Amino acid sequence: MGKLIAVIILAIVLYAVLTMRKKPGGSSGGTADKDSGGKAEKPSKGAGPFQSTSSGGYGKWVGGGLGWVFGGPIGGILGFALGSMFEGMNKGTYSYRGTSRGDFAMSLLVLSAAVMKADNKIVKSELDYVRSFFIRQFGEEEGSRLMLMLREILKQDIKLQEVSSQVGQFMDYSSRLTLLHFLFGIAAADGEYHPDEVSVIGNISAYMGISIEDFTSVKAMFVKDTNWAYTILEITPSATDDEVKKAYREMAKKHHPDMVAQLGDDIKRAATEKFQKISAAYEEIRKQRGMI
């Protein structure tokens, strides 16, 4: 998926270059050529899923069209958003560089927008909470860049089933579980769980191919009831002590942070938080039962 979306950006940049070359001398395009000596700007190293580029007109239309063809529904949304960002800035804009971590971040952006739009209103306080969430997880620089993308994505109509199904097709199961954990974290960013948001996350989970047991388990990490510890371990209170221990071992293996190590240290840290919640559930049951 990363390679396909990268094609989108290449097409936008090529279109921009051709557009600028058609401009008369003395335009911004001529200045750019003079300053750069006609050479393409090299992306900076270690910049996450983004890199700097220059832009031209009609980026929104080109990006949206090619995104849908080459990157499926997510590519269409991202291409249109990136096109808007190209048109709105003269320099220092951001394009997408395909990596496993980048694919995860872009999928998170699109699905986060769907969750935020679930109650049909986007308020500043919610955006502030989500911005803080991104910065906490990805750092100040990349978190701010992700928010630029999110603001453009929020303006679009998101076909939830198509987008979620694409994630389910291209992303491994462990990464999808971590993505689900992120979405619940974003839904709780304002300190509340809106039924519409939880419902949308449930639909996303199903479309991504996550089992109902795993969805209920991750949900219980955030929305707790009297049996939350058992729900997290995907067992019932009637389970024997041996069954509790077995369930914990299986869940610890399924949600171990090393399963998403390819996504980078920041995503791995988030997976560690999920892993700790599983351990906390096990300790709660042990405490209740007096297990050794």
DASUL-V901624 format. One record per residue. PHI is phi in whole degrees, 0 to 359 (999 if undefined). PSI is psi in whole degrees, 0 to 359 (none if undefined). OMEGA is omega in whole degrees, 0 to 359 (NA if undefined). Layout:
<<PHI,PSI,OMEGA> <PHI,PSI,OMEGA>>
//
This chain:
<<999,322,180> <300,318,181> <295,321,181> <294,316,181> <292,328,178> <300,327,178> <298,324,180> <302,310,184> <294,320,179> <300,318,180> <296,319,179> <297,314,182> <296,318,179> <298,319,179> <297,320,181> <296,317,180> <298,316,180> <296,322,179> <295,316,182> <293,326,181> <292,337,180> <279,348,182> <284,151,179> <290,163,180> <301,149,181> <92,353,179> <281,176,179> <297,329,179> <295,319,180> <294,323,179> <295,319,180> <297,320,181> <294,322,181> <293,316,182> <292,324,185> <266,350,180> <72,21,178> <80,5,182> <261,145,179> <289,143,180> <286,133,180> <278,140,179> <292,145,177> <287,150,181> <279,150,174> <67,31,183> <260,23,179> <67,212,182> <277,9,182> <242,157,172> <210,157,182> <282,152,177> <202,172,174> <253,167,190> <218,169,175> <219,188,183> <284,169,178> <61,16,180> <299,323,182> <298,312,182> <295,313,180> <296,313,182> <299,316,181> <296,318,182> <293,310,182> <291,328,179> <300,316,182> <294,322,182> <288,312,188> <266,338,184> <238,12,181> <67,195,183> <300,322,178> <292,318,178> <300,322,178> <296,316,180> <295,313,181> <292,320,179> <299,317,179> <294,319,180> <295,315,180> <295,323,177> <299,319,178> <297,319,181> <293,322,178> <298,316,183> <289,335,185> <270,354,183> <227,148,179> <269,333,180> <201,166,177> <72,20,179> <282,173,187> <238,135,174> <240,165,187> <265,131,176> <250,118,188> <292,122,172> <214,167,176> <300,319,179> <294,320,178> <296,317,177> <302,319,179> <296,313,182> <297,318,180> <292,321,177> <296,320,178> <298,319,180> <300,309,184> <295,315,181> <288,328,175> <297,318,178> <299,319,179> <297,320,179> <292,317,181> <295,330,181> <274,359,186> <299,323,181> <266,15,174> <63,25,176> <206,140,177> <240,116,182> <250,155,183> <302,319,181> <300,323,179> <292,318,177> <298,321,179> <297,318,179> <297,316,181> <293,321,177> <300,316,178> <298,322,179> <297,312,180> <297,317,181> <295,320,179> <296,323,183> <273,325,188> <243,352,183> <98,162,186> <300,309,185> <295,307,183> <289,326,177> <300,320,179> <293,321,179> <294,319,178> <298,324,180> <292,325,175> <300,315,178> <296,316,183> <300,318,181> <299,324,177> <286,320,181> <295,325,180> <298,340,180> <280,350,187> <259,160,174> <274,122,184> <256,119,178> <277,97,192> <302,314,183> <295,318,182> <294,315,181> <295,312,182> <295,322,179> <295,324,177> <296,318,177> <299,315,180> <298,330,181> <284,321,188> <257,342,185> <258,139,180> <292,161,189> <296,317,181> <299,321,178> <292,324,177> <295,322,177> <296,320,178> <293,322,176> <299,317,178> <299,319,178> <298,318,177> <299,316,183> <297,319,176> <295,324,178> <296,321,178> <291,320,179> <299,330,181> <266,5,186> <300,328,180> <267,11,177> <84,5,180> <227,158,174> <243,106,179> <278,132,181> <307,322,181> <295,322,179> <292,317,179> <297,322,179> <295,317,179> <296,318,178> <297,323,177> <297,319,178> <293,318,178> <301,314,180> <302,314,180> <295,316,180> <294,330,179> <282,352,179> <87,21,177> <276,136,182> <294,154,179> <297,328,179> <295,316,180> <291,322,177> <298,313,181> <296,325,179> <295,311,180> <295,320,178> <301,319,181> <295,341,176> <291,340,182> <244,316,181> <254,98,188> <264,146,171> <232,192,184> <295,334,182> <252,27,187> <303,321,183> <295,319,179> <292,321,181> <296,320,179> <299,321,180> <276,2,177> <62,41,176> <225,176,178> <249,163,179> <300,344,180> <277,357,181> <296,145,177> <285,168,179> <300,319,179> <296,322,179> <292,326,177> <296,314,180> <296,319,179> <295,317,180> <298,320,179> <297,316,180> <299,318,181> <293,318,180> <291,322,178> <297,323,178> <290,317,182> <296,322,186> <254,16,182> <297,136,182> <305,330,180> <296,341,180> <292,340,180> <238,26,181> <300,331,182> <292,347,182> <272,354,179> <108,164,185> <295,325,182> <292,318,177> <292,323,179> <296,324,177> <297,320,178> <295,321,178> <294,329,177> <295,322,176> <299,319,178> <296,317,179> <298,320,180> <294,327,178> <292,326,176> <293,317,178> <297,322,179> <295,322,178> <296,317,179> <296,317,179> <295,324,178> <297,317,179> <293,318,178> <300,319,179> <296,314,181> <299,322,186> <264,349,184> <70,32,181> <289,147,177> <274,none,NA>>
//
